[in-house]
Amino acid sequence: MTTFIKQRSAIALGSRIGVIAIPLVVFIVCVLFVPRFLSVDNLQNVLRVGSILLIAACGQAAILIVGGIDFSMGSAVALLSVVTVILAPEHGVALAFACGMCVAVLAGLCNGLLIAYLKLPAFLVTLGMLMVLHGLASLLSGGMPLDAAPSPSFLWLGSGHVAGIPVPIVLAVLAVLSLHFLLRYTVAGRGWFLVGTNFNAAVNAGLPARRSVLLAYVVAGLFCALAGAILTSRVGSGQPNLYPDLAFATIAVCAIGGIPLNGGRGSAVQVVCGALIIAMLNNAVVLLNLTSAWQQLLMAAVIAAAVLLPQLHTVRRRYTHLFKGNAQ
Amino acid sequence: MKTIFQASGISKHYGTTCALRDANLALKAGQIHALMGENGAGKSTFVKILVGAVRPDGGEIVLAGQPVRFGSVRDALNQGVVPVYQHSTLFNQLTVLENLSAFGLGTARRSWAKRNCLDRQQANEVLRLVGLDVSLDSLVNELSLGERQLLEIARGVGRHCSVLILDEPTAALGAREADRLHETLQVLCAKGTAILYISHKIDDIKRMADAVTILRDGRTVVNAAARDDISAAQIVQHMLGQTFEPQALCVSNRGDVVVEAKDIRLAAGAQPFSLCVHQGEVLGIVGVAGSGALRLGEVLAGAASGHGATLSLSGTTQIINDRQSAMRAGIGYVPSDRHADGLFLGLSALKNASASVLQRFSSWGVLRLREEAGPFDALIAQFNLNPARLDLNASDYSGGNQQKLLFLRNLVLPNLQMLVVLEPTRGVDIGARESIHQALRELACSGIAIVVVSSDLLEVNTLCHELLVVASNRVVGRMTADAQTDAVLSMMAGAC
């Protein structure tokens, strides 16, 4: 038994190192083979672009851990941008952003209520929400991008600096730290893991399982709102087609980081690693002057590799762990 | 009778762990042969080797005089070794006939698939052979658990079957269904099939089996002892490697009413009834599968709706209608299906054990992780949790130890007043069973009310002060522990 435990912890350590090793490998490959990759400006650019995806992916991770999924993020940030740009001239930039972000949080709340309390499938609810929010954004904007008055305050979130560091990067770091804290050190985060692992067992253990699911969607709405606000400020306009595949990109981030789609597992570190890999590859593709078609194919290959690698690992261990039952 | 299936000197290592050292078994045609052993004795590995799911490291298997090496389960099936597993492997959405044909499809050659399927007449014959009286077109999920078990056997014997291997066939069955299964086995036996019967239930073994083989620590310690040459006590002794005194009942120090349940209906439109549970009492609830006994336990735990039932705690007028409020009121709950409804299999044992008391080591919603394991140190030793640590994944523990984890979760409830336990020892080995029983007795002695719902009459008899018999969704009898087993049995069966 003790040997078995040692093996198990060695494997756990191995996969933990693996999570950090893969972005490192991608980084080294990029440095070696992509011209102009290794410069302060470019790396800062990688992080700034990646930070929006990273913040949204923090929300997606919380939902995946609780056993759900959210397809509506792309439309939520679009509606957020349109609402913000419409309100900004009359009510001031700060209030406009606050209202825009409230819209995204409300969308998360609606998702959560429908999924947790009406027991509707997350897949359909958030797919419906994707369409509803996109429809609203198109209606409000008349289907055309609305340009914001270019004031420094409007652009600060996306292009400003705090102590020399771009604001999006600062916010991304804060988002990751808060996700880590939530998952590791709070009752709410522990509840997500328990509910995501076995909903019935969570109910029988006397946990507020439905509230836990609702909370995950609301928290995801918050992360999504933050990402959307940065994106809106960065592009300086309200667009119904701002980032249509944001939800899929965040799911890809989580998958590449190794967070399973069936709930109960995941960590902030995994989200960071997944986002870094995607951000670096996107940047490399641009620097190498490849078309967006190549970019998509490359991304598909990376996702396939990320999903398949742990599987190979499992196949190899399958026989040694057969008698232990459900070895993870 | 000739030996038809023989395994000798089987060994199997997983990494550096040795699951089997020297396992032997000799099955004779027309004989029911029991294979016994505690969880972890190597039984499941042995069976997996016998049915071709796992390859042994050493030893040899001889089938009908020929040495065989099974490459896969299908390989073993084709040579007439048919396994029937504890957990159903039927296709619930398909009909009985389609399920019966399922094994045939595995060997079908593309477009000739139809030819290998059973026709209706053959299928009916097979059903008659196992004593199953259902329509070929009924869906499997309309069948009772007992009927499904018989169907699973029918599927196995519908083809060439010389050795039938049954893993805990009666674990999920009520007494009547188990009897029916046993009759079927006798019939198959008479036709010359060799049957390997794996079970924890010593009663079943003593009644059914012609010979007994016992595994301990990966070795065969008793090889094909004739039933009459070995007593129940000896079986237990060989399985554990030690002797074992049955514990006397703790004297009932029945106190005040803890929980009062009124207007319970176990099904919509059923007769309502009320009952009280007292401090320090162990209340047993028995009933065959489908009688409503399990449902009554769930209602008392707040886990299922009692169709208008009200559950109130003594001294207060607090009404409990879900698990969350029940837990806050101090009602602990161990569900009957620990994998589906109890455990968080992907998470650590500690997270499993502390799931109900997150408030206890948190303030303002922030966990104090260092305090999480504290309350469990003493309990781990008291329960003989093995391995005696909580940092492993819950799925790494054996069935009995997983059950202990569920008990740990409830024992640390700060204001535990009543513990509702469904099927406390289903699929659990004797050692764990004894420590679970002991823990329940101690809890009762310390003044906590215990409700035990079990299909195991022996368990209820040794554990409970009072017995409720449930049949057809109502309480048909109430008696003290020393009641005659026969009387209870007839009551359980009578109202069905």
Interface residues (C-beta under 8 A of the other chain):
Chain A: M1 T3 F4 I5 Q7 R8 R184 Y185 T186 V187 A188 R190 G191 F193 L194 T197 N198 N200 A201 A202 V203 N204 A205 G206 L207 P208 G264 R265 Y319 T320 H321 L322 F323 K324 G325 N326 A327 Q328
Chain B: Y14 G15 T16 T17 A19 S44 T45 K48 V54 A303 R323 Q324 A326 M327 R328 Y333 P335 A340 D341 G342 L343 F344 L345 G346 L347 K351 A355 S356 L358 Q359 S362 G365 V366 L367 L369 P387 L392 N393 S395 D396 R409
